[in-house]
Amino acid sequence: MLRSFFAHEEGQGLVEYALILVLVSVVVMGILLTLGGQVGEVFENISNQLRDNNNATP
C-alpha cells in the first residue's frame, strides 16, 4: 500500500514547475526592489535630455 502511494507522481511535475515559478518571481521582485530606483533615474535622465534637446532646437 505504501509503495502504491509513492508511485502516484502525477501532480509532482506541476508542483515542481510551480515552485520554480515562485522562486523566479521572488528573485525578479528582489532585483526590481534593489535596482528599481536606479532604473527610474536612468529613464528620467533620458527623458530630461530629450526634452532639453527639443527645447534647444529652433
Residue pairs with C-beta under 8 A, 6 or more apart in sequence:
none
